[in-house]
């Protein structure tokens, strides 16, 4: 079968299209004939050996796929050959076929296209866990989302709206802020691109405070990091929750006196570990997300589709922060 392969650590330019043997499922696994693979920020890291997991080479990037089951292990009970599923695979998704544990599969809603299915569970799963379990977001509260036009950020905007929050979307361009507003955000802020010095951070903090009102943001969803984090934290409400989601702008240096003065919580969001440690709660989240999708309250925004041959270009677009919403590799 065809697969995009990482044979040495490096950027997207190091990936090649190659032929490998199709995997066989273990007793508790299924094999999925992949129709579409979502591209996520961990894909940019795993090929550089900068992610938490370092698979043996050669391997294919791609952590979430949508496709049709074409083989099942002997112990699998609830899935059948021919079922259309969304599957979490960790890596290996940018290939014609991939295996994963049956417990990592979610039946696709009727009528959901494969590209939307491949853009669904990673971003919405992360953001729902962040807002529900880690942020305890309540209706009527104010939510500030940094990186609001990216995959997880746009999902957080939509989920915040569905949960009844007043959503303030922050992004690096007016087009990105406008996209977040189109998806339900109440207002948008455009922050500067590049290193944030003290003067810029102070100005940005003032803009965040103005946008979130005198009480501040009850929940801040930070999918950007870098110098933007401190500026946002200065706009947090008393006893607010600052959600640490990702660091494409770098790992921030947070002065902890702000946490003391604001009486706030700085909360880590590691959705992958959550799915492993609390599978029952994770599955409940997935059911609720499917319900929101079926009700028309959330819908993945796929901004670009690439062929398997051009999968490296898809990862490059994400790494260089040009993508809005989700980027998907279409395979079959």
N, C-alpha and C positions, 0 to 999 in steps of 0.2 A: 504494500500500500504506500501511498505518497504521504509525506510528512515534512513539516518544516523542522529543521534540526539545529540545535546548538551544539557544536562540536568543540568550541573553545570559548572561554569567557570573553565577553565584549558586547558592543552595541548591536543594534538591529542589522548592521551591515555584515555581521559575522554569520548570520543565519543562512542556511542553504536548504533547498528543496531536494529531498532524497527519497530513496526507497528503503523501507524496513518491513520486517515480518509483522503481520497483523497479530495483536496480542490475543491470548485466550483468557477467558474469565476464570477466576478461582471460584470455589464453591459458593462464596457469599457475594460474588460480583456479577455485573452484567457488562456486556460489550455494546457500545453505542456506535452506530454508523452516523458520523457527525454531519449535520447539515449546516451548522453555523457555530462559530466560536467567538465569544465575547472577548474583547481586549481590555485588560485592566492594568492599573499601575504596577502591581507586583510582577507582571510580565516584563516590564522594563528593567526590573531589579534582578529577577531570577537568572536572566541570561548573562548578567554581569557578576554573578556570585555575590550579590549584595542583599539577598533576601534571607528570611529566617531558615528556609529550606534550600539545600544544595543537592539536587538530584544528580545521579551518576550520568555522565555523558556517554553517547549523545542522547539528548532528550528534546522533546518538543515543548515550547511554552504553551500557555493557554489553560486557564483554570476553570472555565465554565463553558459548557457546550449545550446545544440543543440538537436532538436527533432522534433516531429510531433504534430501539433495541433490536439487535440481530443475533444475540446469543446470551444465554443465562447460565449461571452456575447451578450446581445440583441442589443447593440449599435455599435458593431464592424462591419465595412463596408468592409474593404480592405483585410481581411484575411478569409480563409475558413478552415473548418475541413479537415485534410489531408495535409495541407501545411507544408513543412519542413522549419523550421525557426531557426535562431540564436536569443537567447533571453537573455536580461539582467534582472536579477531577484533580485539583491541585496543580498539575501540569500534564502535558500530553495532549491537550485539546486541539492543537493546530495540526491535525492529522485526519485521515479519512475514517479511522476507527480508534476508539479509546476504551479502556476498561475502567470501571470504578465500582465501589461498593454499592449494593442495592440501596442501602440506607442513605446514600448521597444523591438519590434520584427523586425528582418531584414530577408527577404527571403534568403534562402541559394542559392548560385550559383549552377547551374546544374553541377553535377559531383563532388561536394565537399564532401568528406567523413565526417561523423559525428564527428570523433575525431578532424580533422582539424577545423571544424566549431566551436566546443566548445573551441578551442584554439585561436580564431581569434580576436573577437571584443574588448575584454578587453585590450589586450596587444597592438594591432595595433591601436586601438582607442586612448589609452593613448599616445602612442608614436607619432602618427600623429598629434594630437592636440598639443603636446609639441613642435614638430619641426616646424609645419606649423603656428599655431596661436601664440604660446608663444615664440618660438625661431626665427621665420622669417628666417629659413634656406634657403640659396640661392645656386644655382648651382655654383660650384667652391670654395665654402667656406669649411673650415675645421671643422669637427665635432668630438669631443672626447666623447666617450660613456663609462661610468663607469658601471660595472656590465653587460658587453656586451654579456654574454652567458645566462643570465636569460631571463625570458619571455619578459618583456618590453624592456630589453636591446638589445636582439637579433632582436626584431621588429624594434627598433630604428636604428640598423645597416642596416638592409635591406631597411628601408625607406630612410635613409640618402643616401645610394647608389642610390636608385631610383630617389631621388631628385637631384642627380648630385654632392654630396659632396665628399670630401676626408675624409674618415672615419677612425679614429684611435680607436681601440677597446681595452679597459682595462679590465682585468679579474684576478681572483685569482689563476688560474692555467694555465699551458701551453696548456692543453687540451681544456680549455674554450676559450682561446685566439685563438687557431687554429680553433675552431668551428666558431667563429665570422669571421675569415678570409675566411673560406669556404663559408660563407653567404655574402661575398662581401667586408668586411673591407679591407682597403689598407694595414694596419699594425696592430700589436698587442703589448700590454704591459702586463706583468705579475706583479701585485702588491702584496706586502706581506699580509699574513693573520694574523689577530689579532690586538691588540692595536697598534696604530701608535704614536710613541714618536716623539719628535722634530727632532732628527737626521734622523729617517726614513722618516718623512714628507718632510724634506729638500731634501733628496736623491730622493724621489718619484717625487717631484716637478721638479727636474732637468730632470728626465726621461720623464715626461709629456712635458716639454718645448722642449726637443730634438725631441720627436716624432711629435709634432705639428708645428715645424719649428720656424723660427725667429719671424714671425708675431703672432704666438699663435693660439689657437682654437677660431673660431668665435662663436661657440655654444658648450657648455659643457652640456651633458645629465647625470645627477647624480642620479642614482637609488640605490646608496649605502650609502651615507652619512658618518657619523663618521669622523675619522681623514683624510679620503681620500679627502673630499670635499675641505679643504683649499689647499692641495697640488695641486689639479686640478685647483682651482681658480687662483693660481699663474701662470698658463700657459694660461690664457685666453687672447684673443686679445683685443686691444683697442676697446671699445664700443661693446665688446662681450656680449653674453647672457648666463647666468648660470642657467640651468633649474633644479629646486628642484623637484625631482620625488618621492623619497622614502628614508627610513632610516633603512634598515636591520642591518647596522653597528652602529646605534645610531644617535641621532640628533646632527649635527655638531655645533661647536662654530666657527663662521666665523668672523674674524677681519674685520670690515667694512672699515677700511682704504684701504684695497685692492680694494674694489669697487670704492672708490674715485680715487686711483692712476691709475686704469685701465679704468676708465670712463665706467664701465660695468654695466649691469643690472643683478640682482639676481631675478629670476622669478619663482613664484610658479606654479605648474602644478597639478590641481585638476580636472581631467577629469570627474569624476562623477557629480560634481557640474556644469560643463560646459554643460553636456548633459541635465541637468534640466533647466538651465538658458537660453540656446540658442539651443533649439531642432532643429530648421531649419538648423543652421550651422553644428550641430552634424550629422544630417542626410545626409547633403552634404558630409561631411567627410567620412561617411560610404559608400556612393555611389562611392566615389573616391577610397576607399580602395578595394571595390569589383572589380572595374576596374583594379587596380594594380594586384589583385589576378588573374583575368581572363587573364591578359597579361603575367602572369608568372613572375612578378617582385617581388612578395612577396609570401611566402608559410610558414605556421606555421610548426615549427619543434617540433614534439611531441616525447620526449625522453623516456617517460614511460607511461604505461597504467595500471590502477588498477581496480579491481572489486569494486562494491559498498561496499561489506563487508570489503575491505581493504582500504577504503577511508581515514581513519585516518593515515595510513602509507604514503599515497600520500601527505597529509598535513605536516607530519613530515619531509619528504624528502625536501619539499620546505622550511620549517622553519629552517632546519639545513643547508640550502644553498648547498645541494648536487645536486639538479636538474639543468639540462641544458635545455634551451628552455622551453617547456611547459609540464606539467604533467596533465593527463586527467583521470577522473574516468568514465569507461564505464558501462552503466546501463542496456541498453536493445538493 
